[in-house]
């Protein structure tokens, strides 16, 4: 037995019960932190569960209300849309067509569910037959040619009534091009949430099944970032601030908490993170096997993102986490 320990500091004093612990808690999750992704697919009467993402579905527009009602039930009113068109081509023309899948979905939601704040993912990969995030010149993703298509896409989304656009293709200058393109048409008030710091990550695997957007050749390493780089990640965020982004994003989240934290210090804009598909699927799979407590690991993971500095968390867990928060 150690006797007469003269301990001045006993951190355990503040951990004695939940009443006290919640008084000194530094980070708290709320439903207002979350944006829920939705996959919208062309066609009728479709509700497909994505096999690698249990609980996440592709919906056709005529069945979207099933998902929207569930979200409203747990007070989630912010969504980001991904489209899966019926036809793909080299320039991803469905993405900027008046009758495109996103355009139809946005029109439906704004008309029938005006309580939602609707964000659109802006990229070509779900719409091109080659699956890359831009148009090709001799099998290379052509940066500047792609910018013109991104502008067409955001203008078309805006005409359909979208509230915010979120370019995710990692093209240089995409925020400048999109800001000018929107302003030229009078859409000054549509904010840009830029996927500023997006890494070439294996954690996107299940999403590519969900969005049917796997590249048909090569990979995305010539435009998405090298996971080894953090200084370059900060630079990407700062560039997008200069280009006029309203929110900058880090993606993925779980394996990049250091990047979130550093970018939070470096910029004065809200910082978002994307808790991506592979991060979701890993937790779901381990929970399904009974190896972890899925709900607790989910909440701890989301909390870690907020603690790292994220003001906004895009997550497939949004619905479940919001339901839990409401219960507590
Ligand atoms: C590209 C895009 C991707 C994701 C969101 N937008 C995939 C990619 O870069 O291949 C990934 C999201 C996820 O994994 O949950 N439009």
Boltz pocket constraint, residues with backbone or C-beta under 6 A from the ligand:
constraints:
  - pocket:
      binder: B
      contacts: [[A, 121], [A, 122], [A, 123], [A, 124], [A, 125], [A, 126], [A, 168], [A, 169], [A, 203], [A, 204], [A, 205], [A, 206], [A, 207], [A, 208], [A, 213], [A, 275], [A, 276], [A, 277], [A, 278]]
      max_distance: 6.0
